Amino acid sequence: MRVLVIGANGDVGKNIVKNIKNTEDHEPVAMVRKEEQLGYFNDLGVETVLADLEGDFEKAFNQIDAVIFAAGSGPDTGPDKTIIIDQEGAIEAADLAVKNGVKHFILLSSMGADQPKGASKGKHYLYAKHRADLYLTSTTLNYTIVRPGALTDEPGNGKVNLQESGTEFGEIPREDVASVLVHLLAKKEAKGKIYELVSGSTKVADIL
Ligand SMILES: NC(=O)c1ccc[n+]([C@@H]2O[C@H](COP(=O)([O-])OP(=O)(O)OC[C@H]3O[C@@H](n4cnc5c(N)ncnc54)[C@H](OP(=O)(O)O)[C@@H]3O)[C@@H](O)[C@H]2O)c1
C-alpha cells in the first residue's frame, strides 16, 4: 500500500516513515510543510509531498491507499493551533481520505481523549483530540485510533501494551509507537477500533 504519513517530519513521524520503508508490503509518502525538510526524506529514498495542513493539502492524497496521521501543533503553540492542526487538520484529512478512496486511516491520538472533561490539565488539547477521534469514527472510513500515554525519546524496546480500554496511564517511547502504527496497517482486526497504548510486555509483532 502507498501510505501517506501526515506529520512525517515529527519525532514519531520520522520513525513511522523509516518503519514503512523497511516493510515489503508498503511504501511511505512523507508529507512535510517546509522545503528544507525534503532533503532528509530524499536521502532515505522516500517520496515526499510538500503540503501544509493549514492550506489546501488534497494533492497529498494522490493514489494513496492508507493514511497515518501523526501531526500535532506541539506544546509550544497556543490553543488556537491545537484546534487548527490536531482537531481541524485531522478532520479535513479524514474528509479528503473519504473523497480519495483511502482504505485505512490510522489516527495518532492521546490517552485521555475519551474523557477530556475530567482532565486536570491540557483540557483544550484533549478536547481537540476527542473531537478529531469522534469525527473519524463518524465517517465511512476504515479507521484505527491509537491513544498512547506520555511519549518519551528513550530507544524503543519493541514491547507494548495495546488494549481497547482500562489501561493504566504510563509512558511509551516514540519508536515503539511508530512500530505499532505501522504494524496495524496490515491488520484487518484493527479496523474500526480505538486502542490505548503504553509500554508493556507484548512484542509488537505479536499484538492482535
Ligand atoms: N507528547 C506526548 O506525550 C504525546 C502523548 C500522546 C500523543 N501525542 C501526540 O503524538 C503526535 C506526534 O507527536 P510527536 O512527538 O511526533 O510530535 P512532533 O515531533 O511535534 O511532530 C508533529 C509534526 O506535525 C507537523 N505539523 C504541525 N503543524 C503542521 C501543519 N500545519 N502542516 C503539516 N504538518 C504539521 C510538524 O511539522 P514541523 O516538523 O514542520 O514542525 C511535526 O512534524 C502529536 O499529535 C501529539 O499530540 C503526544
The ligand as an ORCA input file, in Angstrom:
! r2SCAN-3c Opt
* xyz 0 1
  N       3.989     14.342     23.773
  C       3.246     13.372     24.281
  O       3.482     12.866     25.385
  C       2.074     12.842     23.481
  C       1.242     11.911     24.048
  C       0.209     11.369     23.285
  C       0.027     11.786     21.967
  N       0.853     12.732     21.425
  C       0.631     13.127     20.027
  O       1.508     12.408     19.159
  C       1.667     13.134     17.944
  C       3.108     13.099     17.467
  O       3.978     13.520     18.492
  P       5.481     13.942     18.143
  O       6.239     13.914     19.396
  O       5.970     13.204     16.947
  O       5.227     15.477     17.704
  P       6.135     16.426     16.813
  O       7.548     15.965     16.795
  O       5.840     17.814     17.261
  O       5.559     16.213     15.339
  C       4.392     16.815     14.906
  C       4.503     17.043     13.419
  O       3.317     17.709     12.970
  C       3.723     18.611     11.966
  N       2.820     19.716     11.747
  C       2.476     20.701     12.617
  N       1.718     21.615     12.003
  C       1.597     21.202     10.699
  C       0.951     21.740      9.564
  N       0.291     22.912      9.607
  N       1.021     21.060      8.394
  C       1.701     19.889      8.328
  N       2.349     19.338      9.358
  C       2.295     19.992     10.541
  C       5.054     19.162     12.470
  O       5.738     19.759     11.396
  P       7.152     20.539     11.587
  O       8.179     19.430     11.722
  O       7.268     21.317     10.342
  O       7.022     21.364     12.830
  C       5.703     17.920     13.028
  O       6.483     17.289     12.040
  C       1.106     14.539     18.192
  O      -0.159     14.654     17.581
  C       0.920     14.576     19.707
  O      -0.160     15.386     20.073
  C       1.873     13.263     22.145
*
